[in-house]
Amino acid sequence: MPLRMRLVSSLALLVSAASCLPSASGTNPGMAQRPRRPYAADATLDELARLEVANGQRPLLVVYPRTACSGSAKAVFVDRSGRFLGAVGPGQAALFGVPSGGGLLAFSSVELTSPLGRWFAIDEIEPPAPGSGLLLEAPRVSARQCGSGQYANPNVATKRELEAALAESDVEWLEPRLAEGQAWLDEHHERVDELVGRQEAKPQPIVRRVIVP
């Protein structure tokens, strides 16, 4: 049965059991496995992609399939003020509550722990329209050579592209633990200030803008 996708902002208490879950902070700070739910064998994305969000937010689905070129670093997502939204690594997918207006920033977790003043790359993302999401891809240097594996290119993905990625990949579904994730960022607050532009970065970073088609 083909998957159907619609990102649903719902006030249904579908995540009430999340507080009982153990944190996954050992490998992915600020994230934990989503609680097990009684899905049908052919569960649709209408069922999977449900998220309770605060006023002024909307759900955003992010999928990061594991490939031969992906490493171990996470893609960390924050709002423009540096507030933690979520982090996804290779072989993982998650729903984030993101601001309804205004863009997002994304950077590799290796940037977060790098020394102050070190060059970095960051992505500025305008959230795509509901019904689409972000598909992360570890870049290649060439058809035969992978990049470092520590960075991921975020691409706006259509419903069909997200369905295909999830059908072809065995992903672990995570959900944010916002207080834990923010505490992780706060441990590196000076570096975060550089990354989000609150402090001038030298040398100048590479800023990639993800354009919504």
N, C-alpha and C positions, 0 to 999 in steps of 0.2 A: 504494500500500500504506500503510495508516495506521501512524503511528509508535507504538511501544510504549515505555513509559518505566519504568525501575526504576533508581534510583541504586544503584550497585554499589560496595562497598568491597572492593577486590581487591588481592591481593599480587602479581598478575601484573605482570611488568615491562613494562607497556605505555607507561610514560613514560620509559624509559631513554634515549631519544634526545633528551629535552628539553634536556639540558645542551649539546647542539650547536647549539641555536637562538640566533639573535641576540636581544638584549634589545629590548623595545619601550619602553624607558624614556623615549624622546624624547617620546612622547605619553601613556603610561600607566605611570607609575613602579611598579615591582614586579610587572609583568605582561609576558608574552611570548606570541606566537602558539603555539598548540598544534602539535606536530609533525604533519606529514602522515602519514596511515596508510592502508593499503589497504582502505578501506571499500567495501562494495557500493554501487551507485547508490541503493538504497533502504535505506541503513543505518538501523538502529533506534537508539533512545536507549539500549537495553541496551549497544550498542557505543560510542556517543558518550559516555555518561555514566559512564565508568569512571575511578576515581581511587584511587591508592595513598595511604593515610592512615596516620598514626602511631597508636599505641595511645592510646585515650582520645579519639579523634576520629571523625567521621563525615562523609561527603560532603554538600555542600549545593549544589544547582544554582541559579544566579542568572542571570536573563535580563533584558536591558534593551533592548527594541525601540526603534528610532529612530522618532520621530514628528515632526510639524510643530512640536511644543512643546518638544522636547528641545534642550538647548544643547550645550556642550562639556565641562562638569564631569563628574567621575567620582563614583560612589558608593563611598566607602571603607569597608571592613569591618574591624573590629578586635574582639578579645575584650575582656572587661571590664577587663583590665589594660592595654589599649592596644596589645597585640601585633598586628601586621599579619597579616591573613588574605587580603586581596585587594582589588581595585578594578575596577569595571566601568563603562564609559561607554556612551552611546547607541550602539546597533548592535552590542553585544557580549554575549557569554555566557561564563560560566566556572563551573568547579567549584572549591569551596573545601573544605579540610579544616577543620572547625569543632569546637569542644569538644562532646563527647557530652552533657555536663551543663553547665548555665549558659548565659547568654544572650550575645548579640552586640550590638555597637553599630555604627551606620552613620551617616555624615555626608558632606556634599558636600565635594569637594576644595577648593572655594572657602573653606570654613571653616578648612581647615588653614593656608592662607597669609594669613588675616586677622589684623589686629593683636590683641595680647593685650587682653583686656577687652571685646572687641566681642561683641555679642549673636550667638547662634548657635542652630541647630536640630539636634537629634540624635534618632535613632531607637533605641529599645531593642527588641530582637527576640528572641523565644524561637524557636529553630529549629523549623520544622515537622517533622512525622513523616516518616520515610523514605518515598519515593514521591511526595512533594510538594516544593515549592521556593519560591523568591521571584521574583516578577515585578515589575520596577521600572517606574514610570510617571511621566513628567513631568506635573505637575499643571497644570490650567487654572484661570484666574480665573472664567471663564464659558464657555458653549458656544462663544462666538466669540472669546474672548481667552485667550491662553496666559499662564502665569506667566513668571517670569524665565528658565526653562529650565535653571537652575543647580542645581536640586534635583530629587530623585526620591522618590516615595512607594513604599516597599516593601510589597508585598501578598503574603500567603501564597497560593500558587497550587496548584491540584490538578493531577494528571497531565494531565487533558484540557485545562486552561487553558494549561499549559506547552507541550503538543503544538501547540495552536492558534497560540500566539505564535511558536514556532519555524517552523511551516509557513508563516506569513504574513510572516515577516521574514527578511531576509538578514543574518545575524549573523556576526561574527568570533569564533571560539572562542579564548579566552585561557586561560592557566594562570599561577598565582602564581609569582613569584620572591621567596621570603620574605625572604631576606637583603637583597636590593635594596630591597624594599618597607619593611622595618624601618629601613633606613638613611635612606630618604626621610622617614619619620616622625620619626626621631631628629634630623633637621635642624630640625624644628619642635617639639622636645620640650616646650617650655613651653606652646605652644598645645595640644598633645595632652593635657597634664596638665589643662588647662581642660576640654577636650572630654570626657574620660573621668571627670572628677570628682575627680582627685587634687589639684586646686587649685580653690578656690571661684571660681565664675564670677560676674562682675558686669557687666551686669545678668543676672538669672536667665535661663537658656536656655529655649526651648520643647523639651520632651521628649515625643516621640510614642512610644507603646507599640504595637507590632504584636502583636495578639492572635491566637493560633493557634485557629482554630475547632474 
